Amino acid sequence: MTLLATALPSLSPFLALFLSLADAHPGFQARLAAETNVAGGLTAAEAALRADATSGEVEARRAEIDAAVAAVDQTLVGYFPRLSGSARYTRFSAIDAPLLGVVVAAPGAPNGLLPTGTPLVNVPVSLPTPVNQTSFQASLAVPLSDYLLRVGPTHAAAARAEDASRANLDATARKVRADVRALYYAWARTRLSALVADAAAEQARDHLGDAARAAEAGTASRADVLRVEAQVAVAEQASVRAHTLTTALEARLRTVMHVDVGTALAIGEPLDTDLVLVTPGRDLDRLAEAAARDRPEVRALDAAIASLGKQARAAKGLIAPQLAVIGELTDANPNPRYVPAPERFETTWSVTAQLSWSPNDAVTAAKAGAALTARQAQAAAQRRALLDGVRVEIANALQAVDETASAQQTAARALVSAEESYRVRRALFQNGRATSVELTDAETELTRARLDRVAARIDARVAEVQLRHALGDDGRADR
């Protein structure tokens, strides 16, 4: 008891300095908490939805769907018989009516045998040549063979192309949202890293003050003070770089969200806490199989493969002869079906069965079908490559999840140690029991530990985004 009473007066300055360090600056964790989870702030989900709603890529995909829907409607017309109509008026130049010959006639005599003594006369025979002709014509063609060989496959191909367009829209929207989420977390990382840089600059300035006082007391040299001044300059420059990087990433985030500079952005997520990720297992085969069902990119390729197959079938339909039934209705003045043609409207009709085939068209159709079949094989190969890529993407995402989980725990322990080491080293330096270099090392370790702590938490959230996107689960996550 006597020994303790004797020792306390000599230790009291050291204890006072040591205990006062906690109040030298606001606690870093308090600053971190104040910077994140801001009421009314921006979250990654909100950033993703804003970018999705204003993305030019997504808008282009929507227009692609409109074009695909129009193409489907266009192919539906192929099921209808081809109806066409025309109206025509023709003015002919006047010509002399050609004389066909002379016949003998008995004017005024009744039909039948002529009585004896009936007077006969010569009558020249000629056909009248009208100079005006007006006609109206309607035609209805029914392409019987096309119904079986071309129209059905063409419509099916257009319908599958529409499915592919819708899947591509979904894939593009998910990619945009995932990219913006990653950009949001990169921006948040720079903001929090700027806090660390500011804290490091404050620590360096505190160190400079301690070194100056130690130099005045004769426990430190002028070289120590100059070394710390250089450290302050480096820390302040690092702070400037961190803030400029934050500004640059914020500009990128505003651009993809199409938000003007007048709208303040703050971090609306609680990024000052660890994120515990629960993965759907480690069976890579099962996860890849599920992703193949859920990833819209795979669905888009499946629809494109089916569409190309139908297009190839439709193209090869031209190899066979084409059978059509054509009906025509003509109302004309004069009607050329009548000989001689009276100068009045007469209506006639006709029905024609037409079988046509062209070797040129058949060869062209065969080559077009072969080209489409090759494109179908190409799309099938792309699908296999995509599935391999999805599998690798899932494996990498699972690895990132495991690494970030460990990194968060490691960074937490390292930060506690670095904070304690810095407090002790500074207290020892202020009492002349540690060198300036040792305190500088402690400051560097503390800054690195804080940066690692921020990075581990952000990386965990980025890993979550990557895993959801790899598994095709981001569509449900964004709804």
C-alpha positions as CSV (number, residue, x, y, z in Angstrom):
1,M,0.0,0.0,0.0
2,T,2.9,2.3,0.8
3,L,4.6,1.4,-2.5
4,L,1.4,2.2,-4.4
5,A,1.0,5.5,-2.7
6,T,4.5,6.4,-3.5
7,A,4.2,5.4,-7.2
8,L,0.9,7.2,-7.9
9,P,2.3,10.8,-7.9
10,S,5.0,9.9,-10.4
11,L,2.5,8.1,-12.7
12,S,-0.2,10.7,-12.6
13,P,1.0,12.8,-15.5
14,F,1.2,9.7,-17.7
15,L,-2.3,8.5,-16.7
16,A,-3.8,11.9,-17.3
17,L,-2.3,12.1,-20.7
18,F,-3.3,8.5,-21.6
19,L,-6.9,9.0,-20.4
20,S,-7.3,12.3,-22.2
21,L,-6.6,10.8,-25.6
22,A,-10.2,9.5,-26.0
23,D,-11.5,13.1,-25.9
24,A,-8.8,14.6,-28.1
25,H,-11.1,14.2,-31.2
26,P,-14.6,12.8,-31.6
27,G,-14.5,9.0,-31.7
28,F,-13.9,7.6,-35.1
29,Q,-16.7,5.1,-34.7
30,A,-19.1,7.9,-33.9
31,R,-18.0,9.8,-37.0
32,L,-18.5,6.6,-39.1
33,A,-21.9,6.1,-37.6
34,A,-22.9,9.7,-38.3
35,E,-21.8,9.4,-42.0
36,T,-23.8,6.2,-42.6
37,N,-27.5,5.3,-42.2
38,V,-28.5,9.0,-42.7
39,A,-32.2,9.5,-42.5
40,G,-33.5,10.2,-46.1
41,G,-30.1,9.2,-47.5
42,L,-29.5,7.1,-50.6
43,T,-29.5,3.3,-50.4
44,A,-28.0,1.0,-53.0
45,A,-31.4,-0.3,-53.9
46,E,-32.8,3.2,-54.5
47,A,-29.7,4.0,-56.6
48,A,-30.3,0.9,-58.7
49,L,-33.9,1.6,-59.3
50,R,-33.3,5.2,-60.2
51,A,-30.6,4.1,-62.7
52,D,-32.9,1.4,-64.1
53,A,-35.7,3.9,-64.6
54,T,-33.5,6.4,-66.6
55,S,-31.1,4.1,-68.3
56,G,-30.6,4.5,-72.0
57,E,-29.7,0.8,-72.3
58,V,-32.9,-0.3,-70.7
59,E,-34.9,2.1,-72.8
60,A,-33.3,0.7,-75.9
61,R,-34.3,-2.8,-74.8
62,R,-37.9,-1.7,-74.3
63,A,-37.9,-0.3,-77.8
64,E,-36.5,-3.6,-79.0
65,I,-39.5,-5.3,-77.5
66,D,-41.9,-2.9,-79.2
67,A,-40.2,-3.9,-82.5
68,A,-40.5,-7.6,-81.7
69,V,-44.2,-7.3,-80.9
70,A,-44.8,-5.5,-84.2
71,A,-42.9,-8.3,-86.0
72,V,-45.2,-10.9,-84.4
73,D,-48.3,-8.9,-85.5
74,Q,-46.8,-8.7,-89.0
75,T,-46.4,-12.4,-89.2
76,L,-50.0,-12.9,-88.2
77,V,-51.1,-11.3,-91.4
78,G,-49.5,-14.3,-93.2
79,Y,-52.4,-16.4,-92.0
80,F,-54.9,-14.3,-93.9
81,P,-55.6,-14.9,-97.6
82,R,-54.0,-12.2,-99.7
83,L,-56.7,-9.8,-100.8
84,S,-55.9,-7.1,-103.4
85,G,-57.9,-4.7,-105.5
86,S,-57.4,-2.3,-108.3
87,A,-59.4,0.3,-110.2
88,R,-58.3,1.4,-113.7
89,Y,-59.4,3.8,-116.4
90,T,-57.8,3.6,-119.9
91,R,-58.3,6.0,-122.8
92,F,-57.4,4.5,-126.2
93,S,-56.7,6.3,-129.4
94,A,-59.4,6.2,-132.0
95,I,-58.8,3.6,-134.8
96,D,-60.8,2.5,-137.8
97,A,-62.8,-0.5,-137.0
98,P,-61.4,-3.5,-139.0
99,L,-63.8,-5.1,-141.6
100,L,-64.2,-8.8,-140.8
101,G,-66.2,-9.5,-143.9
102,V,-69.7,-9.3,-145.5
103,V,-72.8,-11.3,-144.6
104,V,-76.2,-11.5,-146.2
105,A,-79.2,-10.5,-144.2
106,A,-82.9,-10.1,-144.6
107,P,-83.9,-7.0,-142.8
108,G,-87.3,-7.2,-141.1
109,A,-87.7,-11.0,-141.8
110,P,-88.6,-13.2,-138.8
111,N,-86.3,-15.9,-137.5
112,G,-86.3,-19.2,-139.4
113,L,-86.6,-20.0,-143.1
114,L,-87.0,-17.1,-145.4
115,P,-90.0,-17.1,-147.6
116,T,-89.5,-17.0,-151.3
117,G,-88.9,-13.6,-152.7
118,T,-87.6,-12.1,-149.5
119,P,-85.2,-9.3,-150.4
120,L,-81.6,-9.8,-149.2
121,V,-78.9,-7.2,-148.6
122,N,-75.1,-7.3,-148.1
123,V,-74.1,-6.3,-144.5
124,P,-70.4,-5.5,-143.7
125,V,-69.3,-7.0,-140.4
126,S,-66.8,-5.1,-138.1
127,L,-66.1,-5.0,-134.4
128,P,-66.5,-1.7,-132.5
129,T,-63.3,-0.4,-130.9
130,P,-64.2,1.6,-127.8
131,V,-61.8,4.4,-126.8
132,N,-62.7,4.3,-123.0
133,Q,-62.3,1.4,-120.6
134,T,-63.1,1.4,-116.9
135,S,-62.4,-1.7,-114.8
136,F,-62.6,-2.7,-111.1
137,Q,-60.9,-5.9,-110.1
138,A,-60.5,-7.8,-106.8
139,S,-58.2,-10.8,-106.2
140,L,-58.1,-13.3,-103.3
141,A,-55.1,-15.6,-103.1
142,V,-54.9,-18.5,-100.6
143,P,-51.2,-19.7,-100.2
144,L,-52.0,-23.3,-99.2
145,S,-48.5,-24.6,-99.1
146,D,-47.2,-21.5,-97.3
147,Y,-49.6,-22.2,-94.4
148,L,-47.7,-25.5,-93.8
149,L,-44.2,-24.6,-94.8
150,R,-43.6,-20.9,-94.0
151,V,-46.3,-18.9,-92.2
152,G,-46.5,-21.1,-89.1
153,P,-42.7,-21.3,-88.6
154,T,-42.3,-17.6,-89.3
155,H,-44.9,-16.6,-86.7
156,A,-43.3,-19.0,-84.2
157,A,-39.9,-17.6,-84.9
158,A,-41.2,-14.0,-84.3
159,A,-42.9,-15.0,-81.1
160,R,-39.7,-16.6,-79.8
161,A,-37.7,-13.5,-80.8
162,E,-40.1,-11.5,-78.7
163,D,-39.4,-13.8,-75.8
164,A,-35.7,-13.2,-76.3
165,S,-36.2,-9.5,-76.4
166,R,-38.1,-9.5,-73.1
167,A,-35.4,-11.7,-71.5
168,N,-32.7,-9.4,-72.8
169,L,-34.6,-6.4,-71.2
170,D,-34.6,-8.3,-67.9
171,A,-30.9,-9.2,-68.2
172,T,-29.9,-5.6,-69.1
173,A,-32.0,-4.1,-66.3
174,R,-30.4,-6.5,-63.8
175,K,-26.9,-5.8,-65.1
176,V,-27.6,-2.0,-64.8
177,R,-28.9,-2.4,-61.3
178,A,-26.0,-4.6,-60.2
179,D,-23.4,-2.2,-61.7
180,V,-25.0,0.7,-60.0
181,R,-25.1,-1.1,-56.6
182,A,-21.4,-1.8,-57.0
183,L,-20.8,1.9,-58.0
184,Y,-22.8,3.0,-54.9
185,Y,-20.7,0.9,-52.6
186,A,-17.5,2.2,-54.3
187,W,-18.7,5.8,-53.7
188,A,-19.6,4.9,-50.1
189,R,-16.2,3.3,-49.7
190,T,-14.4,6.5,-50.8
191,R,-16.6,8.7,-48.5
192,L,-15.7,6.5,-45.5
193,S,-12.1,6.2,-46.6
194,A,-12.0,10.1,-46.7
195,L,-13.1,10.0,-43.0
196,V,-10.2,7.7,-42.3
197,A,-7.8,10.0,-44.2
198,D,-9.1,13.0,-42.3
199,A,-8.6,11.2,-39.0
200,A,-5.1,10.2,-40.1
201,A,-4.3,13.9,-40.8
202,E,-5.6,14.9,-37.4
203,Q,-3.5,12.2,-35.8
204,A,-0.4,13.5,-37.7
205,R,-1.1,17.0,-36.5
206,D,-1.5,15.8,-32.9
207,H,1.8,14.0,-33.3
208,L,3.4,17.2,-34.6
209,G,2.2,19.1,-31.6
210,D,3.5,16.4,-29.3
211,A,6.9,16.3,-31.1
212,A,7.2,20.1,-30.9
213,R,6.5,20.0,-27.2
214,A,9.0,17.2,-26.8
215,A,11.6,19.2,-28.7
216,E,11.1,22.1,-26.4
217,A,11.5,19.8,-23.4
218,G,14.7,18.4,-24.9
219,T,13.3,14.8,-25.3
220,A,13.1,15.0,-29.1
221,S,15.3,16.4,-31.8
222,R,14.6,18.9,-34.5
223,A,14.9,16.0,-37.0
224,D,12.0,14.3,-35.3
225,V,9.8,17.4,-35.7
226,L,10.7,17.8,-39.4
227,R,10.0,14.1,-40.0
228,V,6.5,14.5,-38.4
229,E,5.9,17.7,-40.5
230,A,6.6,15.6,-43.6
231,Q,4.2,13.0,-42.3
232,V,1.5,15.7,-41.8
233,A,2.0,16.9,-45.4
234,V,1.6,13.3,-46.7
235,A,-1.5,12.7,-44.6
236,E,-3.1,15.9,-45.7
237,Q,-2.4,15.1,-49.3
238,A,-3.9,11.7,-48.8
239,S,-7.0,13.3,-47.4
240,V,-7.2,15.6,-50.5
241,R,-6.9,12.6,-52.8
242,A,-9.6,10.8,-50.9
243,H,-12.0,13.7,-51.2
244,T,-11.4,14.3,-54.9
245,L,-11.9,10.6,-55.5
246,T,-15.2,10.8,-53.6
247,T,-16.3,13.8,-55.8
248,A,-15.4,11.9,-59.0
249,L,-17.3,8.8,-58.0
250,E,-20.3,10.9,-56.8
251,A,-20.3,12.5,-60.3
252,R,-20.4,9.0,-61.9
253,L,-23.2,8.0,-59.5
254,R,-25.2,11.1,-60.3
255,T,-24.7,10.5,-64.0
256,V,-26.1,6.9,-64.0
257,M,-29.0,8.0,-61.8
258,H,-29.5,11.2,-63.8
259,V,-29.6,13.3,-60.6
260,D,-28.4,16.9,-60.8
261,V,-25.8,18.4,-58.5
262,G,-28.5,20.3,-56.6
263,T,-29.6,17.1,-54.9
264,A,-27.6,16.2,-51.9
265,L,-26.4,12.6,-51.6
266,A,-25.9,10.9,-48.3
267,I,-25.3,7.3,-47.4
268,G,-28.6,5.8,-46.3
269,E,-27.4,2.4,-45.4
270,P,-25.8,1.3,-42.0
271,L,-22.4,0.5,-43.4
272,D,-20.7,0.8,-40.0
273,T,-21.8,-2.7,-39.1
274,D,-20.7,-6.1,-40.3
275,L,-22.8,-8.0,-42.9
276,V,-23.5,-11.6,-42.3
277,L,-24.2,-13.4,-45.6
278,V,-26.2,-16.6,-45.7
279,T,-25.4,-18.5,-48.9
280,P,-27.7,-21.2,-50.4
281,G,-25.1,-23.9,-49.9
282,R,-21.9,-24.8,-51.6
283,D,-23.1,-27.4,-54.2
284,L,-21.8,-25.7,-57.3
285,D,-23.6,-28.1,-59.7
286,R,-27.0,-27.4,-58.0
287,L,-26.4,-23.7,-57.9
288,A,-25.3,-23.5,-61.5
289,E,-28.4,-25.5,-62.5
290,A,-30.7,-23.2,-60.6
291,A,-28.9,-20.2,-62.1
292,A,-29.5,-21.6,-65.6
293,R,-33.2,-21.4,-64.9
294,D,-33.2,-18.0,-63.3
295,R,-30.6,-16.0,-65.3
296,P,-32.4,-14.1,-68.1
297,E,-29.3,-14.2,-70.3
298,V,-29.8,-18.0,-70.5
299,R,-33.5,-17.6,-71.3
300,A,-32.7,-15.1,-74.0
301,L,-30.3,-17.5,-75.7
302,D,-32.8,-20.3,-75.4
303,A,-35.5,-18.2,-77.1
304,A,-33.0,-17.0,-79.7
305,I,-32.0,-20.7,-80.5
306,A,-35.6,-21.6,-80.9
307,S,-36.3,-18.6,-83.1
308,L,-33.4,-19.4,-85.4
309,G,-34.6,-22.9,-85.8
310,K,-38.1,-21.7,-86.8
311,Q,-36.5,-19.2,-89.2
312,A,-34.4,-22.0,-90.8
313,R,-37.5,-24.1,-91.3
314,A,-39.4,-21.2,-92.8
315,A,-36.6,-20.4,-95.2
316,K,-36.3,-24.0,-96.4
317,G,-40.1,-24.0,-97.1
318,L,-39.3,-22.2,-100.4
319,I,-37.5,-25.3,-101.6
320,A,-40.8,-27.1,-102.3
321,P,-43.2,-26.0,-105.0
322,Q,-45.7,-23.3,-104.0
323,L,-49.4,-24.1,-104.3
324,A,-51.9,-21.3,-104.2
325,V,-55.6,-20.9,-105.1
326,I,-56.5,-17.5,-106.6
327,G,-59.9,-16.1,-107.1
328,E,-60.6,-12.9,-109.2
329,L,-63.7,-10.8,-109.7
330,T,-63.8,-8.3,-112.5
331,D,-66.3,-5.5,-113.2
332,A,-65.4,-3.6,-116.4
333,N,-66.8,-1.4,-119.1
334,P,-66.3,-2.9,-121.6
335,N,-65.5,-6.3,-120.2
336,P,-62.8,-8.0,-122.4
337,R,-64.4,-11.4,-121.7
338,Y,-67.3,-10.4,-123.9
339,V,-66.8,-10.5,-127.7
340,P,-67.9,-8.2,-129.0
341,A,-67.6,-6.2,-125.8
342,P,-70.7,-4.1,-125.1
343,E,-70.1,-0.6,-123.8
344,R,-71.5,-1.3,-120.4
345,F,-70.3,-2.7,-117.1
346,E,-70.3,-6.5,-117.0
347,T,-69.1,-8.7,-114.1
348,T,-67.1,-11.9,-114.5
349,W,-65.1,-14.1,-112.1
350,S,-62.4,-16.8,-112.2
351,V,-60.7,-19.4,-109.9
352,T,-57.2,-20.5,-110.6
353,A,-55.1,-23.3,-108.9
354,Q,-51.5,-22.3,-109.3
355,L,-48.4,-24.5,-108.7
356,S,-45.1,-22.7,-109.0
357,W,-41.4,-23.6,-108.5
358,S,-38.2,-21.8,-109.3
359,P,-34.8,-23.6,-109.1
360,N,-33.1,-20.3,-108.3
361,D,-35.4,-19.7,-105.4
362,A,-35.0,-23.3,-104.2
363,V,-31.2,-23.0,-104.1
364,T,-31.4,-19.6,-102.4
365,A,-33.8,-21.0,-99.8
366,A,-31.5,-23.9,-99.1
367,K,-28.5,-21.7,-98.6
368,A,-30.5,-19.3,-96.4
369,G,-31.7,-22.2,-94.3
370,A,-28.2,-23.6,-93.9
371,A,-27.0,-20.1,-92.8
372,L,-29.7,-19.9,-90.2
373,T,-28.9,-23.4,-89.0
374,A,-25.3,-22.4,-88.6
375,R,-26.4,-19.3,-86.6
376,Q,-28.5,-21.6,-84.4
377,A,-25.5,-23.8,-83.7
378,Q,-23.5,-20.6,-82.9
379,A,-26.1,-19.5,-80.4
380,A,-26.1,-23.0,-78.8
381,A,-22.3,-22.8,-78.4
382,Q,-22.7,-19.3,-76.9
383,R,-25.2,-20.8,-74.4
384,R,-22.7,-23.4,-73.3
385,A,-20.1,-20.8,-72.9
386,L,-22.5,-18.6,-70.9
387,L,-23.3,-21.5,-68.6
388,D,-19.6,-22.1,-68.0
389,G,-19.2,-18.4,-67.3
390,V,-22.1,-18.4,-64.9
391,R,-20.6,-21.4,-63.1
392,V,-17.3,-19.6,-62.7
393,E,-19.1,-16.4,-61.7
394,I,-20.9,-18.3,-58.9
395,A,-17.7,-19.9,-57.7
396,N,-15.9,-16.5,-57.6
397,A,-18.9,-15.0,-55.8
398,L,-18.9,-17.8,-53.2
399,Q,-15.2,-17.3,-52.7
400,A,-15.7,-13.6,-52.2
401,V,-18.4,-14.2,-49.6
402,D,-16.1,-16.5,-47.7
403,E,-13.2,-14.1,-47.9
404,T,-15.2,-11.1,-46.8
405,A,-16.7,-12.9,-43.9
406,S,-13.2,-13.7,-42.7
407,A,-11.9,-10.3,-43.6
408,Q,-14.6,-8.6,-41.4
409,Q,-13.6,-10.6,-38.4
410,T,-9.9,-10.1,-39.0
411,A,-10.3,-6.4,-39.6
412,A,-12.3,-6.0,-36.4
413,R,-9.6,-7.7,-34.3
414,A,-6.8,-5.7,-36.1
415,L,-8.6,-2.4,-35.5
416,V,-9.0,-3.0,-31.8
417,S,-5.3,-3.9,-31.5
418,A,-4.2,-0.9,-33.7
419,E,-6.3,1.5,-31.6
420,E,-4.9,0.3,-28.4
421,S,-1.4,0.3,-29.8
422,Y,-1.8,3.9,-30.9
423,R,-3.1,5.0,-27.6
424,V,-0.3,3.4,-25.7
425,R,2.4,4.6,-28.1
426,R,1.2,8.2,-28.0
427,A,1.0,8.2,-24.2
428,L,4.5,6.7,-24.1
429,F,5.8,9.3,-26.6
430,Q,4.3,12.2,-24.6
431,N,6.2,10.9,-21.6
432,G,9.5,10.4,-23.5
433,R,9.3,6.6,-23.3
434,A,8.7,6.0,-27.1
435,T,10.3,7.4,-30.2
436,S,8.6,9.5,-32.8
437,V,9.2,6.6,-35.3
438,E,7.3,4.2,-33.1
439,L,4.4,6.6,-32.9
440,T,4.4,7.1,-36.6
441,D,4.3,3.3,-37.1
442,A,1.4,3.1,-34.7
443,E,-0.5,5.8,-36.6
444,T,0.2,4.1,-39.9
445,E,-1.1,0.8,-38.5
446,L,-4.2,2.5,-37.2
447,T,-5.0,4.1,-40.5
448,R,-4.5,0.9,-42.3
449,A,-6.7,-1.0,-39.9
450,R,-9.4,1.6,-40.2
451,L,-9.2,1.4,-44.0
452,D,-9.3,-2.4,-43.9
453,R,-12.3,-2.3,-41.6
454,V,-14.2,0.0,-44.0
455,A,-13.1,-2.1,-47.0
456,A,-14.1,-5.4,-45.4
457,R,-17.6,-4.2,-44.7
458,I,-18.0,-2.7,-48.2
459,D,-16.5,-5.8,-49.8
460,A,-19.1,-7.9,-48.0
461,R,-21.9,-5.9,-49.5
462,V,-20.4,-6.0,-53.0
463,A,-19.9,-9.8,-52.6
464,E,-23.6,-10.0,-51.8
465,V,-24.5,-8.1,-55.0
466,Q,-22.2,-10.3,-57.1
467,L,-23.6,-13.5,-55.6
468,R,-27.2,-12.5,-56.1
469,H,-26.5,-11.5,-59.7
470,A,-24.5,-14.7,-60.3
471,L,-27.4,-16.9,-59.0
472,G,-30.0,-14.9,-60.9
473,D,-31.6,-13.9,-57.6
474,D,-31.2,-10.2,-58.1
475,G,-34.5,-9.9,-59.9
476,R,-36.4,-10.9,-56.8
477,A,-34.1,-8.8,-54.6
478,D,-34.9,-5.6,-56.5
479,R,-38.6,-6.0,-56.4
